[in-house]
Amino acid sequence: MGPIPDSNPVLPGTHWKQWHHAIGGELTDVPEDSWNTVLKEKHPEMLHLLQFPYNGEPPKRLTTAQPVTPNSLHFVRNHGGIPLIDKDKFFLRLDGLVKNPKTYTLDDLMDESKFPRMKKMITMQCSGTRRIEQISLYAGQGDEVPQAPWAEGAIGTAEYVGISLKKVIKDCGGLLEGGKHLELYGAETYFKNDEVMNYLVSVPWSKVKANEVMLAWEMNGEPLPKIHGYPLRVMVMGYIGARSVKWLYRIKAIETPSLAPVQSKEYLYFNQQVGKHNQRPTDGIQIQEMPVSSAIMSPWKNQVVIHNGKIRCKGWAYSGGGRWPERVELSSDGGFSWYAVPLENMSKKGQWTWRTWEIDLPCDVEGWIEIVCRCWDNALNTQPLAVRAAWNWGLHVTSSAHRISVYSINKSRPLTAERIEMFKAHGQPIAPITWPEELPTQTWDEYKDFFKKYPRDADNEAV
């Protein structure tokens, strides 16, 4: 519950490194190998929230710089080390409640005569996106190292190429009676509660049947980066990012949702009365579809913004489950008055993608103001206005309206414009605003003339 370190990497993940070293064998060098992969594949300005297992997001100014996120800037949420897999040794096993269990090579899956290709633009969002807002107000499990202190960059959009999982199941003769969920196995080694396992979750057959679960080997026109799951990963459209398993090597058809810890005991949304003292996994709702959300990426919290009556704001908006943002609204007065982002200032609609946006937000006020952003999706879902309304013990899904405080300096006001020119002429910066004034604001003659015209004292003479 102490302050988050002001360093990059923010958290080293010491316990996870020690566990890998203690197991030994192939895991001995995984923490170091994974960090080397991060340095090779990720942008030099990435914010490394957790060095190992690696969790990172791009800086605000680069998150929505373009509607499609470059591979090097796409956020990463890993639960273990980065497996280095040789394509020629790779295989995918599909078994469980299927009529004809099979094993596939990557070339088998890429055979277009057997499996038609899919190409989809998909936004993926971590359930921890914007967690820092909950952490800063109310402590919770998310303060612990396993769940990194995400800001607004744990979201990204990329074009993926692969095949529908539904087609692969059909190639195995379909599901047997009782097969209602698909368990997805990732090759990363995951430590949890003194147990060691592979990363394992499940998705319902209904999601697969709708052609909304994809086996992907290409990202933005390139083979999957190692850090993003090379050679094969799952992309579950509109769901929490935790279901889009990387380094996929097995799919098992089962009767019920997976009992693996990641599915049954993690990524749960609890009532606000639930905490460390009384929580039970059965009290939590398993997070699947992402709710509607949005974020302001520019300006930044606590910035001094000099403007001419309108503040240029940029950001993103997203809704899961196949819904999409229809309207984005901003307020410069804490949420009392709202302005809609012009449609021409929003990126293209997509069933599985975010929309980036920008607006010149009217603001006459000077001094500290609170800018608020909210989104409405095509089902008219919108965001709760207070962070407290979204708080939960796991600090998941900060879906409340995004709020940032900035210091407004409106140079359309004559006195402000005059003072800014004075600062420039003397080479004096305006920020930080807390720095004591070094220039006189009025001459003594101006001061005396003012109080001649408007005396400080009241006239108490008797009538």
Secondary structure, 3 states (H helix, E strand, C coil): CCCCCCCCCCECCHHHHHHHHHHCHHHCCHHHHHHHHHHHHCCCCCEEEECCCCEEECCHHHHCCCCCCCHHHCCEECCCCCCCCCHHHCCEEEEECECCCEEECHHHHCCCCCCCCEEEEEEEECCCCCHHHHHHHCCCHHHCCCCCCCCCCCEEEEEEEEEEHHHHHHHCCCECCCCCEEEEEEEEEEEECCEEEEEEEEEEHHHHHCCCEEEEEEECCEECCHHHCCCCEEEECCECHHHCCCCEEEEEEECCCCCCHHHHCCCEECCCCCCCCCCCHHHCEECCECCCEEEEEECCCCCEEEECCEEEEEEEEECCCCCCEEEEEEECCCCCCCEECCHHHECCCCCCCCEEEEEEEECCCCEEEEEEEEEEECCCCCCCCCHHHHCCCCCCCCCCCEEEEEEEEECCCHHHHHHHHHHHHCCCCCCCCCCCCCCCCCCHHHHHHHHHHCCCCCCCCCC
